[in-house]
Amino acid sequence: MRKNDILARKEHEAIRNKVGYYDFTHKLLKVTGPDAEKFLDKIFVAAVSKAKVGEAKYSTMLNEDGIIIDDVIIFHISTEIYWVSTLYIDEMIAWFNAHKAEENVSYEEITKVTTMYAVQGPNSRILLDDILDTNIDNLKYFHIEDNKIDSINVKIARSGYTGELGYEIYCSPEDAAFIESELEKQGKPYGIQKITTDVIVTSLPREKGFVLMSDLAGTNPLEVGFSWTIDWNKDFIGKPALLKVKEKGAIRSLIGFTVDDDTADIAPGAAIKVDEKPCGKVTMFTYGFTVEKNIGFALIDKAVAKPGDSATILSDGKEIPTMLTDRVFYDPKNTRVRGLA
C-alpha cells in the first residue's frame, strides 16, 4: 500500500518541509538564429517573442487539430538563443523539421552536454545562497540566470515540479559530481535529502495539480486549464481548430478525485460514471503524503460531471466510490512556490 511506503514518505516530506535534490535532466533542444523567436511563436501557443532574456515560458505544442502533442518549458537564454526542455525531443525535432519553412533558424540537442539538478523545498534558497557565488534572493519565478559554484559556471532557474519553492542547476556533466558533493556538504544544516524514489513525478507534483503528457494525451489546452498559456494575438499551429473550441466552449475538463479506500488500485484509463452515466476516464492515481489521501486526475464530460459530484470508478472489475474535486489538492494560492510559507 503506497500510504505505508516509508522511504517515499520520507523523501516527499523532505521536500515539503526542508530541502531535497535530484538529477532531473530533461531532453534539451537549443534553438538559435535571427528567426528563432518567430519560429517558436509559430510552433508553440505561448508568446515566446514576449519573453525577455532570462525569462521562461511554459507552453504546449499542438497539431493542426488543436490537440496537445507536447508540453515544454522554453528559456530565453540570450539574444537569438532559446532552450526548449522536453521529454520527447526526437518527436519535437521531427515536428520542427516538418514545419520549418523559410525561417533562418537552427536547432540541436544539447542534452549530453547539460545536467540539471532540481533543488526543491522551503530551504532551497538559503542552501543555494551558501553555495553560489551570487545570491539568488531576487531571482524571480520562471527566470534563469548565470552564476557560479566555486569556479564552475552554472545557470540557475527558479522553477520546479514539486509545488514548493525550488530551483534548478544547469551544469556541465563533468561538474555534476562536484556540485552534488557541495549540495550534500552544505545542505546538512538544512536537512537535505537526496531523492531516489518516484515521488518527483507522483505524490509531489500530483498534489499540486501538475500534469504529465499521459494526462494531456488527446486533449486541447482549454480542456486542461491552460488557457492562460495561449497568446491569441499571434498565429500558431492548431489555432484555427482551437478557436472553434474557444467559441463553443470545451466539452471536457481535467479535474481531480479522491478515494477513501486505502486498498484501492486504479489504473489509468479506468472508466468513471456519475448516476450510472459514463462521464470520463482516469488519467492518473497515486497517494498524496501531505494531503493524506488517495488522489487522481480524471478527464470528464462537463455535461455529465463536475467537481463536488460523487462518482464511481470501474477498475479491475470493482466499483470504487470517489469524490470529484478540483485538480489542485495542495496550496491552491501558490504561497509555497512563491516562498511565502
C-alpha positions as CSV (number, residue, x, y, z in Angstrom):
1,M,0.0,0.0,0.0
2,R,1.6,3.3,-1.1
3,K,0.4,5.1,2.0
4,N,2.8,2.9,4.1
5,D,5.8,3.4,1.8
6,I,8.3,4.7,4.4
7,L,11.1,5.8,2.0
8,A,8.7,7.6,-0.4
9,R,7.1,9.4,2.5
10,K,10.4,10.5,3.9
11,E,11.6,11.9,0.6
12,H,8.2,13.6,-0.1
13,E,8.3,15.2,3.4
14,A,11.9,16.3,3.0
15,I,10.9,18.5,0.0
16,R,7.7,19.7,1.6
17,N,9.4,20.7,4.9
18,K,13.1,21.1,4.3
19,V,15.0,20.6,1.0
20,G,15.7,17.8,-1.4
21,Y,17.7,17.4,-4.6
22,Y,17.8,15.0,-7.6
23,D,19.1,14.7,-11.1
24,F,16.1,15.8,-13.2
25,T,17.8,16.2,-16.5
26,H,15.3,16.5,-19.4
27,K,16.0,16.5,-23.1
28,L,17.2,19.9,-24.1
29,L,17.0,21.5,-27.5
30,K,19.0,24.6,-28.3
31,V,17.3,26.9,-30.8
32,T,19.2,29.7,-32.4
33,G,19.1,32.2,-35.3
34,P,17.5,35.5,-36.3
35,D,14.1,33.9,-36.7
36,A,14.3,31.7,-33.6
37,E,11.5,33.6,-31.7
38,K,9.4,33.9,-34.9
39,F,9.7,30.1,-35.5
40,L,9.0,29.2,-31.8
41,D,6.0,31.5,-31.8
42,K,4.6,29.5,-34.7
43,I,5.2,26.2,-33.1
44,F,4.0,26.9,-29.6
45,V,0.9,28.6,-28.2
46,A,2.7,30.9,-25.8
47,A,4.1,34.3,-26.6
48,V,7.7,33.3,-26.9
49,S,8.7,36.5,-28.6
50,K,7.5,38.4,-25.5
51,A,9.9,36.6,-23.2
52,K,12.8,38.8,-22.3
53,V,16.3,37.4,-22.0
54,G,16.3,35.4,-18.7
55,E,12.6,34.6,-18.8
56,A,10.9,31.3,-19.3
57,K,7.6,30.3,-20.8
58,Y,5.5,27.2,-20.1
59,S,3.7,26.2,-23.3
60,T,2.2,23.4,-25.3
61,M,2.8,22.3,-28.9
62,L,-0.3,21.5,-30.9
63,N,-1.1,19.6,-34.0
64,E,-3.4,21.1,-36.7
65,D,-6.4,19.8,-34.9
66,G,-5.5,21.8,-31.8
67,I,-4.5,18.7,-29.8
68,I,-1.6,18.8,-27.4
69,I,1.4,16.8,-28.7
70,D,3.9,18.1,-26.1
71,D,4.2,20.4,-23.2
72,V,7.5,22.2,-22.6
73,I,9.4,25.0,-20.9
74,I,11.1,27.5,-23.1
75,F,14.1,29.5,-21.7
76,H,15.2,32.7,-23.4
77,I,18.9,32.3,-22.8
78,S,20.4,35.2,-24.7
79,T,19.8,37.2,-27.9
80,E,18.6,34.7,-30.6
81,I,19.2,31.7,-28.3
82,Y,16.5,29.6,-26.6
83,W,16.4,26.3,-24.8
84,V,13.4,24.1,-25.0
85,S,13.1,21.5,-22.3
86,T,11.1,18.4,-23.2
87,L,10.8,14.6,-22.6
88,Y,10.2,13.9,-26.3
89,I,13.0,15.5,-28.2
90,D,13.0,13.2,-31.2
91,E,9.3,13.8,-31.9
92,M,9.9,17.6,-31.4
93,I,12.8,17.7,-33.8
94,A,10.7,15.8,-36.4
95,W,7.8,18.3,-35.9
96,F,10.2,21.2,-36.2
97,N,11.6,19.8,-39.4
98,A,8.2,19.3,-40.9
99,H,7.1,22.9,-40.2
100,K,10.3,24.8,-40.8
101,A,9.7,27.0,-43.9
102,E,11.9,30.0,-44.8
103,E,12.8,30.9,-41.2
104,N,16.5,31.5,-40.5
105,V,16.7,29.1,-37.5
106,S,18.7,26.1,-36.4
107,Y,18.4,23.7,-33.5
108,E,20.5,21.0,-31.9
109,E,20.1,18.7,-28.9
110,I,22.4,19.6,-26.1
111,T,21.2,17.0,-23.5
112,K,24.5,15.2,-23.5
113,V,26.4,18.4,-22.5
114,T,23.9,19.6,-19.9
115,T,23.0,18.1,-16.5
116,M,20.2,19.6,-14.4
117,Y,19.7,19.2,-10.7
118,A,16.4,20.1,-9.1
119,V,16.8,21.6,-5.6
120,Q,13.4,21.9,-4.1
121,G,11.9,22.8,-0.8
122,P,11.5,25.7,1.7
123,N,15.2,25.6,2.5
124,S,16.3,25.6,-1.2
125,R,17.1,29.3,-1.4
126,I,19.2,29.6,1.8
127,L,21.1,26.5,0.8
128,L,21.9,27.8,-2.7
129,D,22.8,31.2,-1.3
130,D,25.5,29.4,0.7
131,I,26.8,27.6,-2.4
132,L,26.5,30.1,-5.2
133,D,28.9,33.0,-6.0
134,T,26.0,35.4,-6.3
135,N,22.9,35.1,-4.1
136,I,19.6,34.4,-5.7
137,D,17.2,36.3,-3.3
138,N,15.9,38.4,-6.2
139,L,15.6,35.7,-8.8
140,K,12.0,35.7,-10.0
141,Y,9.9,32.7,-10.6
142,F,10.3,31.3,-14.1
143,H,13.6,33.2,-14.7
144,I,17.1,31.9,-15.4
145,E,20.5,33.5,-14.9
146,D,24.2,32.8,-14.9
147,N,26.0,32.0,-11.7
148,K,29.0,30.1,-10.3
149,I,29.6,27.3,-7.8
150,D,33.2,27.7,-6.7
151,S,34.8,28.4,-10.1
152,I,32.2,26.3,-12.1
153,N,29.9,28.1,-14.4
154,V,26.2,27.2,-13.9
155,K,22.8,28.5,-14.8
156,I,20.2,28.8,-12.1
157,A,16.5,28.7,-12.9
158,R,13.8,29.4,-10.4
159,S,11.4,26.6,-11.3
160,G,10.4,23.2,-10.3
161,Y,7.8,20.3,-10.5
162,T,7.1,19.9,-6.7
163,G,4.8,22.7,-5.7
164,E,7.5,24.2,-3.4
165,L,10.0,27.0,-3.6
166,G,12.6,25.5,-5.8
167,Y,15.4,26.0,-8.2
168,E,17.2,24.1,-11.0
169,I,21.0,24.0,-11.5
170,Y,22.2,23.6,-15.1
171,C,25.8,22.5,-15.4
172,S,28.2,20.5,-17.5
173,P,28.1,16.7,-16.8
174,E,31.8,16.7,-15.8
175,D,30.9,19.1,-13.0
176,A,27.9,17.2,-11.7
177,A,29.8,15.1,-9.1
178,F,31.3,18.2,-7.5
179,I,28.0,20.0,-7.4
180,E,26.3,17.0,-5.9
181,S,29.0,16.8,-3.2
182,E,28.6,20.5,-2.5
183,L,24.8,20.1,-2.1
184,E,25.4,17.2,0.3
185,K,28.0,19.0,2.3
186,Q,26.4,22.4,2.5
187,G,22.9,21.0,2.8
188,K,23.4,19.1,6.0
189,P,22.4,22.0,8.3
190,Y,19.2,22.4,6.2
191,G,18.1,18.8,6.3
192,I,19.0,17.9,2.7
193,Q,17.7,14.6,1.3
194,K,18.8,13.1,-2.0
195,I,15.6,11.9,-3.7
196,T,15.7,8.4,-5.1
197,T,12.0,7.4,-5.4
198,D,9.3,8.3,-7.9
199,V,7.8,11.0,-5.6
200,I,9.2,13.5,-8.0
201,V,6.6,12.5,-10.6
202,T,3.9,11.1,-8.4
203,S,2.9,12.5,-5.0
204,L,4.7,15.8,-5.1
205,P,3.6,17.3,-8.4
206,R,0.2,15.5,-8.4
207,E,-0.9,17.1,-5.1
208,K,-0.2,20.4,-6.8
209,G,-2.2,19.5,-9.9
210,F,0.8,19.4,-12.2
211,V,0.4,17.2,-15.2
212,L,2.4,14.8,-17.5
213,M,1.8,14.2,-21.2
214,S,0.0,11.0,-20.2
215,D,-2.7,13.3,-18.7
216,L,-2.8,15.6,-21.7
217,A,-2.9,13.0,-24.5
218,G,-5.8,13.6,-26.8
219,T,-6.8,16.9,-25.2
220,N,-6.6,20.6,-26.1
221,P,-5.3,23.4,-23.8
222,L,-8.8,24.6,-23.0
223,E,-9.8,21.3,-21.6
224,V,-6.9,21.1,-19.2
225,G,-6.9,24.6,-17.7
226,F,-4.1,26.0,-19.9
227,S,-6.0,29.0,-21.5
228,W,-3.5,31.2,-19.6
229,T,-0.6,29.9,-21.7
230,I,-2.2,31.0,-25.0
231,D,-1.4,34.2,-26.9
232,W,-4.5,34.6,-29.2
233,N,-2.9,37.7,-30.8
234,K,-0.5,35.6,-32.9
235,D,-0.7,32.7,-35.3
236,F,0.4,29.2,-34.2
237,I,-0.1,25.7,-35.5
238,G,-3.5,24.5,-34.4
239,K,-5.0,28.0,-33.7
240,P,-8.0,27.7,-36.2
241,A,-9.1,24.5,-34.6
242,L,-8.6,25.8,-31.1
243,L,-10.6,29.0,-31.9
244,K,-13.6,26.8,-32.7
245,V,-13.2,25.1,-29.2
246,K,-13.0,28.6,-27.6
247,E,-16.1,29.8,-29.4
248,K,-18.2,26.7,-28.5
249,G,-16.6,26.0,-25.1
250,A,-14.6,23.0,-24.1
251,I,-16.8,19.9,-23.5
252,R,-14.3,18.1,-21.3
253,S,-12.3,19.1,-18.3
254,L,-9.3,17.5,-16.5
255,I,-10.2,17.6,-12.8
256,G,-9.3,15.7,-9.6
257,F,-10.8,13.0,-7.5
258,T,-10.2,11.4,-4.1
259,V,-10.7,7.8,-2.9
260,D,-11.2,6.9,0.7
261,D,-10.4,3.2,0.3
262,D,-6.7,2.8,1.1
263,T,-6.5,-0.5,-0.7
264,A,-7.8,0.8,-4.0
265,D,-5.6,0.2,-7.0
266,I,-6.8,2.2,-10.1
267,A,-5.1,2.1,-13.4
268,P,-5.1,4.9,-16.0
269,G,-7.9,4.6,-18.4
270,A,-10.4,3.3,-15.8
271,A,-13.9,4.4,-16.6
272,I,-15.9,6.8,-14.4
273,K,-19.6,7.2,-14.1
274,V,-21.9,9.6,-12.3
275,D,-25.5,8.4,-11.5
276,E,-24.8,5.4,-13.7
277,K,-23.9,7.7,-16.7
278,P,-20.4,7.2,-18.2
279,C,-18.6,10.6,-17.8
280,G,-14.9,10.0,-18.4
281,K,-11.7,8.2,-17.5
282,V,-8.9,8.2,-15.0
283,T,-5.5,9.6,-16.2
284,M,-3.5,9.0,-13.0
285,F,-3.8,7.7,-9.5
286,T,-1.4,8.0,-6.5
287,Y,-1.2,8.6,-2.8
288,G,-0.6,12.2,-1.6
289,F,1.5,12.1,1.6
290,T,0.8,15.7,2.5
291,V,-2.9,15.6,1.9
292,E,-3.0,12.0,3.3
293,K,-5.4,10.8,0.6
294,N,-5.5,8.7,-2.5
295,I,-5.8,11.2,-5.3
296,G,-6.1,11.2,-9.0
297,F,-6.9,13.1,-12.2
298,A,-9.9,12.4,-14.4
299,L,-10.8,13.7,-17.9
300,I,-14.6,14.1,-17.6
301,D,-17.5,15.2,-19.8
302,K,-18.6,18.6,-18.3
303,A,-22.2,18.0,-19.3
304,V,-22.4,14.9,-17.0
305,A,-19.9,15.5,-14.2
306,K,-18.3,18.3,-12.2
307,P,-16.2,18.8,-9.0
308,G,-18.3,18.1,-6.0
309,D,-20.1,15.1,-7.6
310,S,-19.9,11.6,-6.1
311,A,-18.8,9.1,-8.7
312,T,-17.9,5.5,-9.3
313,I,-14.7,4.3,-10.8
314,L,-14.7,0.9,-12.6
315,S,-11.3,-0.7,-12.2
316,D,-10.4,-4.4,-12.5
317,G,-13.9,-5.5,-12.1
318,K,-14.5,-3.4,-9.0
319,E,-16.7,-0.4,-8.4
320,I,-14.8,2.2,-6.3
321,P,-16.6,5.2,-4.8
322,T,-14.9,8.5,-5.4
323,M,-15.5,12.2,-5.0
324,L,-14.7,14.5,-7.9
325,T,-12.7,17.6,-6.9
326,D,-10.6,20.4,-8.2
327,R,-7.3,19.2,-9.6
328,V,-5.1,21.2,-7.1
329,F,-5.1,19.4,-3.8
330,Y,-2.2,21.3,-2.2
331,D,-1.5,25.1,-1.8
332,P,-4.0,26.4,-4.3
333,K,-2.9,30.0,-3.6
334,N,0.7,29.2,-4.6
335,T,2.1,30.6,-1.3
336,R,4.7,27.7,-1.2
337,V,6.0,28.2,-4.7
338,R,6.3,31.9,-4.0
339,G,8.3,31.2,-0.8
340,L,5.7,32.9,1.4
341,A,5.1,29.9,3.7
